[in-house]
C-alpha cells in the first residue's frame, strides 16, 4: 500500500529497528529498499519479509504485496522520516565535520559526554546521506544528546545533511586538502565544509572552534562560538607534550592543571582531544570525568594506533589519508625517538587533477626527512617517486617484499587511504 510519511512514522514507532541491508535482518525490523549503482533493494523486499522483517519500504509498485509500504523514493522517505523523528526531541544535536580527524573527534566527544549523558552518536563512520538518517532514527526517549558525524565529497552535501539533522551545535575539526577532485580544488573544500557554519548562523546555533586555526577563526567571525586551543584568552586551554610517540596534554582546567595521558599517536591529535574537552566543559561534564574519558579512550579501526609486534613498534594510521593528514603524520614521526625508522605510505585517493603534484610533494617531504627506509605503495606514488624509493603497485606486493626483509627493531609509520588497504603489510612486520 502507498503510505505518507506520517503513516510511515506511525509504523516506525512500533518497529524502530531499521535495516537497509537484506543480509542483516532482525525480527520485526523495518527494511528500506535502497538502490545503488549495482543493486535494487526492491528486488530483495519479498525475501526480507520471509526472513522476519515486519515491513519493507519500496518505491517500485511492481513488487508491491502484503506488508510492502510503497513510497515515491525510498531514500527520500528515509531522510524525511529521520527529520520527523529528530523534531520530536528537544535535545542538543552536535554536528561534527572536517577534512581530518572527524571520526576520532566524534569518538572522543562521545566518550566524554557519555560520562554525564545518555548519548546517541554516529556508529563508525556512517556519516553520509544514509548514515546520518540512520543515526537520527536511533535516538530514543532516553537520549539526552546526539552527536552526528557528517562527511562530504562534494559541495552541498553538508548543507543537505544539516537540513535532515538540524544541528543546534557544530564543530569543524579542520579544512584540509581532501577530496579535491569532488570539490573542485581547495577553495571548494572550504566552501563545502563551511556549510555547517552557514547552517548554525542561520539557525542561531553555537560552534566550537579551534582558536589555533586561523581559517576557522575567520570563517566563524561574528558567530556564537566557544574557543579551544593552545594559546590566547580562550575558554579551553591546553599544551601538548610528547615524550614517546603517544600524545600527552597539560590541560588548564577549572580545578587546575590536569594531565591528559592519551592512547593516541601524534601531536596532530591535540586539536581532536581539546575539542572533546571543550564540548565536555560546555555541557558541564565534571573535569575528572573528562580526564578519565580521555585517558581511557583507545583508538581502533586503524586510526592513530600505536602497536608493538614481536619485532617492531608500529604507528598504524591507515584508515584514511590526504595531503594534509599525510604531512602532519610524517612530521610527527620525524620527532619520534627511535634507532631506526621506516615509513610505508600508500596512495592518497580522490585528489583529481592535483593528485600527481600532491604525491610529489609528499615524496619530497619524505626525502628531506631522512628516514632509514621508505616504501611507497600505489600507482600515484610509483609515478611521483621516479625510482627514488622502493615502490609497489599495491599493498599485497609490498607485503610479500617486506616479509622477505625480516624487518626488526624499527619504528614504522604505516599510512594511506582506505582503498589501498595498507593494513595488509602488518603481517610482514
C-alpha positions as CSV (number, residue, x, y, z in Angstrom):
1,X,0.0,0.0,0.0
2,X,1.1,3.6,-0.6
3,X,1.9,5.5,2.6
4,X,2.5,9.1,3.6
5,X,5.5,10.0,5.8
6,X,3.1,10.4,8.7
7,X,1.7,6.9,8.2
8,X,5.3,5.5,7.9
9,X,6.3,7.2,11.1
10,X,3.4,5.6,13.0
11,X,4.6,2.2,11.8
12,X,8.2,3.1,12.6
13,X,7.2,3.8,16.2
14,X,6.1,0.2,16.6
15,X,9.1,-1.2,14.5
16,X,12.0,1.1,15.3
17,X,14.8,-1.3,14.2
18,X,15.9,-0.2,10.8
19,X,17.7,-2.2,8.1
20,X,19.0,-1.2,4.7
21,X,20.9,-4.5,4.1
22,X,18.9,-7.6,3.1
23,X,21.6,-9.7,4.6
24,X,21.2,-8.3,8.0
25,X,17.5,-8.6,9.0
26,X,16.3,-8.7,12.6
27,X,12.8,-9.9,13.5
28,X,10.3,-7.1,13.4
29,X,12.5,-4.6,11.7
30,X,11.6,-2.1,9.0
31,X,13.5,-2.6,5.8
32,X,14.3,0.2,3.4
33,X,14.8,-1.0,-0.1
34,X,17.5,1.4,-1.2
35,X,19.0,1.4,-4.7
36,X,22.7,1.7,-5.7
37,X,24.7,1.6,-8.9
38,X,24.8,-2.2,-8.9
39,X,21.7,-3.2,-6.9
40,X,18.0,-2.5,-6.4
41,X,16.7,-3.1,-2.9
42,X,13.2,-3.6,-4.2
43,X,14.2,-7.0,-5.6
44,X,15.0,-8.2,-2.1
45,X,11.8,-7.0,-0.4
46,X,10.0,-10.3,-0.5
47,X,13.0,-12.1,0.8
48,X,13.5,-9.8,3.9
49,X,9.8,-10.3,4.8
50,X,10.4,-14.0,4.7
51,X,13.5,-13.5,6.9
52,X,11.5,-11.8,9.7
53,X,11.2,-8.1,8.7
54,X,7.8,-6.6,9.7
55,X,7.6,-4.3,6.7
56,X,9.5,-3.4,3.6
57,X,9.6,0.2,2.3
58,X,9.8,0.1,-1.5
59,X,9.4,2.6,-4.4
60,X,8.6,0.2,-7.3
61,X,4.9,-0.8,-7.3
62,X,5.7,-3.9,-9.4
63,X,7.0,-5.5,-6.2
64,X,4.0,-4.5,-4.1
65,X,2.5,-7.1,-1.9
66,X,1.3,-7.6,1.7
67,X,3.4,-5.7,4.2
68,X,5.1,-3.7,1.5
69,X,4.9,0.1,2.1
70,X,5.2,2.0,-1.2
71,X,6.7,5.5,-1.3
72,X,7.8,7.7,-4.2
73,X,11.5,7.5,-3.3
74,X,12.9,5.2,-0.6
75,X,16.0,7.3,0.2
76,X,14.0,10.5,0.4
77,X,11.4,8.7,2.7
78,X,14.2,7.5,5.0
79,X,15.6,11.1,5.2
80,X,12.1,12.6,5.8
81,X,11.3,10.0,8.4
82,X,14.6,10.9,10.2
83,X,13.8,14.6,10.2
84,X,10.3,14.0,11.5
85,X,11.8,11.8,14.3
86,X,14.6,14.3,15.1
87,X,12.0,17.1,15.6
88,X,10.3,15.1,18.3
89,X,13.3,15.7,20.6
90,X,14.3,19.0,22.1
91,X,17.9,17.9,22.8
92,X,21.3,19.2,21.8
93,X,22.3,17.8,18.4
94,X,26.1,18.3,17.8
95,X,27.3,18.0,14.2
96,X,31.0,17.2,13.5
97,X,32.7,17.5,10.2
98,X,36.1,18.3,8.8
99,X,38.8,17.1,6.4
100,X,40.8,15.2,9.1
101,X,40.0,13.7,12.5
102,X,36.3,14.0,12.5
103,X,35.7,10.3,13.4
104,X,38.3,10.4,16.2
105,X,36.9,13.7,17.5
106,X,33.4,12.3,17.4
107,X,34.5,9.2,19.3
108,X,36.4,11.3,21.9
109,X,33.3,13.5,22.4
110,X,31.1,10.5,22.8
111,X,33.4,9.1,25.5
112,X,33.5,12.4,27.3
113,X,29.8,13.4,27.0
114,X,28.7,9.8,27.9
115,X,30.2,10.4,31.4
116,X,27.2,12.6,32.1
117,X,24.5,12.0,29.4
118,X,22.8,9.2,27.5
119,X,24.3,9.9,24.1
120,X,23.3,8.7,20.6
121,X,26.2,9.0,18.3
122,X,27.2,8.1,14.8
123,X,28.5,4.5,14.7
124,X,31.8,4.1,12.9
125,X,31.9,6.5,10.0
126,X,28.3,6.2,8.9
127,X,28.3,9.8,8.1
128,X,26.7,10.2,4.7
129,X,23.1,10.7,3.3
130,X,22.2,7.3,4.5
131,X,24.2,7.0,7.7
132,X,23.0,10.4,9.2
133,X,19.3,9.4,8.9
134,X,20.0,6.0,10.5
135,X,21.8,7.7,13.4
136,X,18.9,10.1,13.9
137,X,16.4,7.2,13.9
138,X,18.4,5.6,16.6
139,X,17.5,8.5,19.0
140,X,15.3,7.2,21.8
141,X,13.4,8.7,24.7
142,X,16.4,8.0,26.9
143,X,18.7,10.0,24.6
144,X,19.8,13.3,26.2
145,X,22.3,14.4,23.5
146,X,23.2,13.3,20.0
147,X,26.5,13.6,18.1
148,X,26.1,13.4,14.3
149,X,29.2,13.0,12.2
150,X,28.9,14.5,8.7
151,X,31.2,13.5,5.8
152,X,31.2,15.0,2.3
153,X,33.0,14.7,-1.0
154,X,31.1,17.3,-3.0
155,X,29.6,20.7,-2.4
156,X,26.1,20.9,-1.0
157,X,26.4,17.6,0.9
158,X,26.9,19.1,4.4
159,X,24.1,21.6,3.8
160,X,21.8,18.8,2.8
161,X,22.7,16.8,5.9
162,X,22.1,19.8,8.1
163,X,18.5,20.1,6.8
164,X,18.0,16.5,7.9
165,X,19.7,16.7,11.3
166,X,19.0,20.3,12.2
167,X,22.1,20.6,14.5
168,X,22.0,23.0,17.4
169,X,25.8,22.9,17.8
170,X,28.6,22.2,15.4
171,X,32.3,21.7,15.1
172,X,34.6,21.6,12.1
173,X,37.9,19.9,13.0
174,X,39.9,21.5,10.2
175,X,39.7,22.2,6.5
176,X,42.4,20.5,4.5
177,X,43.3,19.2,1.1
178,X,41.0,16.2,0.9
179,X,38.6,15.0,-1.9
180,X,40.0,17.7,-4.1
181,X,38.6,16.1,-7.2
182,X,35.0,16.1,-6.0
183,X,35.1,19.6,-4.5
184,X,36.9,21.3,-7.5
185,X,40.0,22.3,-5.6
186,X,40.8,23.6,-2.1
187,X,38.5,26.7,-2.3
188,X,35.7,24.3,-3.0
189,X,36.6,22.3,0.1
190,X,36.4,25.5,2.2
191,X,33.0,26.4,0.8
192,X,31.7,22.9,1.3
193,X,32.9,22.3,4.9
194,X,31.7,25.8,6.0
195,X,28.2,24.9,5.0
196,X,27.9,23.7,8.7
197,X,28.8,27.2,9.9
198,X,26.2,28.7,7.4
199,X,23.5,26.5,9.0
200,X,24.5,27.5,12.5
201,X,24.5,31.2,11.6
202,X,21.0,30.9,10.1
203,X,19.6,28.8,12.9
204,X,21.2,30.6,15.8
205,X,23.3,27.7,16.8
206,X,26.7,27.6,18.5
207,X,30.0,26.5,17.1
208,X,33.1,25.1,18.9
209,X,36.2,26.4,17.2
210,X,39.9,25.7,17.3
211,X,41.5,29.1,18.1
212,X,44.8,27.9,16.7
213,X,43.3,27.5,13.2
214,X,43.3,30.9,11.5
215,X,41.0,29.8,8.7
216,X,38.3,28.5,11.1
217,X,38.6,31.7,13.2
218,X,38.0,33.8,10.1
219,X,35.0,31.7,8.9
220,X,33.3,31.9,12.3
221,X,33.9,35.7,12.9
222,X,30.7,37.2,14.4
223,X,29.2,33.8,15.3
224,X,28.3,32.4,18.7
225,X,31.3,30.3,19.4
226,X,33.4,28.6,22.1
227,X,37.1,28.6,21.6
228,X,39.7,25.9,22.4
229,X,43.4,25.7,21.6
230,X,46.9,26.2,22.9
231,X,47.2,29.9,23.4
232,X,45.3,33.2,23.9
233,X,42.4,34.3,26.0
234,X,40.1,31.3,25.2
235,X,37.7,29.1,27.0
236,X,39.7,25.9,27.0
237,X,43.5,25.9,27.0
238,X,45.9,23.0,26.7
239,X,49.5,22.4,25.8
240,X,50.9,19.3,24.1
241,X,53.9,17.4,25.4
242,X,55.3,14.3,23.8
243,X,57.8,12.1,25.5
244,X,57.1,9.0,23.3
245,X,55.1,8.5,20.2
246,X,51.9,9.0,22.2
247,X,50.2,12.3,22.9
248,X,50.2,13.9,26.4
249,X,48.5,17.2,27.2
250,X,48.5,19.6,30.1
251,X,45.0,20.9,30.3
252,X,44.4,24.2,32.2
253,X,41.1,23.0,33.8
254,X,38.8,24.9,36.1
255,X,40.3,23.0,39.0
256,X,43.9,23.4,38.0
257,X,46.3,21.8,35.5
258,X,45.2,18.3,34.6
259,X,47.5,15.8,32.8
260,X,45.8,14.0,30.0
261,X,47.7,10.9,29.1
262,X,46.1,9.7,25.9
263,X,46.5,6.5,23.9
264,X,46.6,8.5,20.7
265,X,49.6,8.9,18.4
266,X,50.9,12.3,17.5
267,X,50.6,15.9,18.3
268,X,48.2,16.3,15.4
269,X,45.6,14.7,17.6
270,X,45.9,17.6,20.1
271,X,43.1,19.5,18.4
272,X,40.8,16.4,18.5
273,X,41.3,15.9,22.2
274,X,40.9,19.6,23.0
275,X,37.6,19.6,21.0
276,X,36.3,16.8,23.2
277,X,37.5,18.6,26.3
278,X,35.8,21.8,25.1
279,X,32.4,20.2,24.4
280,X,32.6,18.3,27.7
281,X,33.1,21.5,29.7
282,X,30.4,23.3,27.8
283,X,27.9,20.6,28.6
284,X,29.0,20.6,32.3
285,X,30.8,17.2,32.4
286,X,33.0,17.3,35.6
287,X,36.7,17.8,35.0
288,X,37.6,14.4,36.5
289,X,35.1,12.7,34.2
290,X,36.7,14.4,31.2
291,X,40.1,13.2,32.2
292,X,39.0,9.6,32.8
293,X,37.2,9.5,29.4
294,X,40.2,10.9,27.5
295,X,42.8,8.7,29.3
296,X,40.7,5.5,28.8
297,X,39.9,6.1,25.1
298,X,41.7,3.7,22.8
299,X,41.6,4.2,19.1
300,X,40.6,1.4,16.8
301,X,40.0,0.7,13.1
302,X,43.5,1.6,12.0
303,X,43.2,5.2,13.3
304,X,46.3,6.6,15.0
305,X,47.0,3.3,16.6
306,X,50.3,2.6,18.4
307,X,51.1,-1.1,18.5
308,X,54.1,-3.4,19.1
309,X,54.8,-6.7,17.3
310,X,57.4,-9.1,18.3
311,X,59.9,-7.3,16.2
312,X,58.9,-3.7,15.7
313,X,57.0,-0.7,17.0
314,X,54.3,0.5,14.6
315,X,52.1,3.6,14.2
316,X,49.1,2.5,12.1
317,X,47.1,5.3,10.6
318,X,45.7,3.6,7.5
319,X,42.0,4.4,7.6
320,X,42.3,7.5,5.5
321,X,44.9,9.8,4.0
322,X,45.0,13.1,2.2
323,X,47.9,15.6,1.7
324,X,47.2,17.5,5.0
325,X,47.0,14.4,7.2
326,X,49.9,12.7,5.5
327,X,52.1,15.7,6.0
328,X,51.4,16.1,9.7
329,X,51.8,12.3,10.3
330,X,55.3,12.4,8.6
331,X,56.3,15.5,10.5
332,X,55.2,13.9,13.8
333,X,57.0,10.7,13.0
334,X,60.2,12.6,12.4
335,X,60.1,13.7,16.1
336,X,59.7,10.1,17.4
337,X,62.9,8.9,19.1
338,X,64.0,5.6,17.6
339,X,67.2,4.0,16.5
340,X,65.8,3.1,13.1
341,X,62.8,4.4,11.3
342,X,60.8,3.3,8.3
343,X,57.8,4.8,6.6
344,X,55.4,2.7,4.5
345,X,53.0,5.1,2.7
346,X,50.0,4.3,0.4
347,X,48.4,6.5,-2.2
348,X,46.1,9.3,-1.2
349,X,42.9,8.9,-3.2
350,X,40.2,11.3,-4.7
351,X,42.6,14.1,-5.4
352,X,41.6,14.6,-9.0
353,X,43.9,16.6,-11.3
354,X,46.1,17.6,-8.4
355,X,46.9,14.0,-7.4
356,X,50.4,13.7,-9.0
357,X,51.5,17.1,-7.7
358,X,50.3,16.3,-4.2
359,X,52.1,12.9,-4.2
360,X,55.3,14.6,-5.5
361,X,55.1,17.0,-2.5
362,X,54.9,14.1,-0.1
363,X,57.8,12.3,-1.8
364,X,59.9,15.4,-1.4
365,X,59.0,15.7,2.3
366,X,59.9,12.1,2.8
367,X,63.2,12.6,1.0
368,X,64.0,15.6,3.2
369,X,63.1,13.8,6.4
370,X,66.0,11.3,6.1
371,X,64.2,8.1,7.3
372,X,66.3,4.9,7.2
373,X,63.9,3.1,4.9
374,X,61.0,4.2,2.7
375,X,58.4,2.1,0.9
376,X,55.7,3.7,-1.3
377,X,52.6,1.8,-2.4
378,X,50.1,2.6,-5.2
379,X,50.3,3.8,-8.8
380,X,50.4,7.5,-7.9
381,X,53.3,7.2,-5.5
382,X,55.1,5.0,-8.1
383,X,54.7,7.8,-10.7
384,X,55.7,10.5,-8.2
385,X,58.8,8.8,-6.8
386,X,60.5,8.4,-10.2
387,X,62.6,5.5,-8.9
388,X,63.9,7.3,-5.8
389,X,62.4,4.8,-3.4
390,X,61.2,1.2,-3.2
391,X,57.7,1.2,-4.7
392,X,54.9,-1.3,-5.3
393,X,51.7,-1.0,-7.2
394,X,49.7,-2.5,-4.3
395,X,49.9,-3.5,-0.7
396,X,49.9,-7.2,-1.4
397,X,53.2,-6.9,-3.4
398,X,54.6,-4.7,-0.7
399,X,53.7,-7.2,2.0
400,X,55.5,-10.0,0.1
401,X,58.7,-8.0,-0.3
402,X,58.6,-6.8,3.4
403,X,58.2,-10.4,4.5
404,X,61.5,-11.3,2.8
405,X,63.4,-8.5,4.5
406,X,62.9,-9.6,8.1
407,X,62.5,-6.0,9.4
408,X,63.5,-5.9,13.0
409,X,63.9,-3.2,15.7
410,X,62.3,-0.5,13.7
411,X,59.8,2.2,14.4
412,X,57.5,2.2,11.5
413,X,54.8,4.5,10.2
414,X,52.1,2.9,8.1
415,X,49.7,5.3,6.4
416,X,47.5,5.5,3.3
417,X,43.9,5.9,2.0
418,X,41.5,3.1,3.0
419,X,41.2,1.9,-0.6
420,X,45.0,1.0,-0.7
421,X,44.5,-1.4,2.3
422,X,47.8,-0.6,4.0
423,X,46.9,-2.7,7.0
424,X,47.8,-5.7,4.9
425,X,51.5,-5.0,5.4
426,X,51.2,-5.6,9.2
427,X,51.6,-9.4,8.6
428,X,55.2,-8.8,7.4
429,X,56.2,-6.6,10.3
